[in-house]
Amino acid sequence: MDPDVQTYVQAIPATTRPLFDRIDALVHELHPEVEILITYDMPTHQVGTRRLYVAAWKNWVSFYGSERGPGRRLRRAPPGAELGAGHHQADPEGG
């Protein structure tokens, strides 16, 4: 793992680390070839030109996609999640 990514992941609060790990595992399951790097001060999962930015905070995890346009965003929020214009936010209790 990239040292900058490792430093970020090790600093994730215990309250949100399981949710971050769950998102990370899902990405790896779907795209084993994923590359993870730090961009915009957060882990970025990259496959080709597609990126998923994942930021872990004390009380929630936010994730942002790099693709825009019709059909590119979630159609409904997962339990405990909020949908924003370009991001999705999930708390560890509900998401």
N, C-alpha and C positions, 0 to 999 in steps of 0.2 A: 504494500500500500504506500502511496505517496506520503512522505513525511508530513507535509502540510495537512493533508486529509486526516492522517492519523492523529495529529495534534488537535484538530478540530473535534474529531469523534471522541477522543479521550476527555475533552472538556465539556461534553454534553451533559447537562444535569440528569441525575438519576430519574427524575420525574418524567422526562421525555425520551430518554435513551431507548427504551423498548419500542416505542412507536417509530423512532428514527430507524432502528434496526429492522423493523418490519417492512418499512418502505424500501429500504436498501435491499433486503432479501427478495422482495417481489420484483424489483428491477433486475437483480442478478438472475432470478429464475426465468424471466422473460427474455433477457438479453445477456447471456453469459459473457459475451465479448465486451460488455460495458467498460468504459474507462472512467475513473473518478478523479476529478481534479478540483482545485479551489478556484472559483471565479466569483466576483462580487462578494468576497469574504465568506463564501459558503460552499459546501460540497456540491459538485455538479456532476451528474451522471450523464455521460455522453456516449451516444451510439451514432457513428457517422456525423451528420450535421445536426442531429436532434439532441436536445439537452433537457434535463430535468434538474432544476435547482432545488435543493432541500436544505432548509434552515431550521435548526432546533433551538428553541427558546426555553425558558424555565417552565412555562405552562402550556406550550403548544408547539407543534411542528408545522411549518409552512412549506408548501411546495409550489413551484412555478414551472410552467412548461414554456418552451421556446417557440412552439408553433402557434400561429394565430389563424383565425378564419372560422367559417362555419364548421361545426362538428369537432372542433379542436379542444373544446373545454368539456368538463364533466357536465352531464345533463342534470344530475341531482347530487346533492351532497351526501357523502357517507354519514352514518350516524355520528353525531357529535362534531361534525365539520361545518365550516362556513365556506361559501363560495364567494370569491371576490371577482373583480373585473379580470384580473390576470393571475390570481393566486388562489390557493385553497388552504385552509387552516383547520387543523384537527387537534383536539386536545387528547391526552393519553387516556382519559376516562371513557370517552365516547367514540374515539376514532380508531 
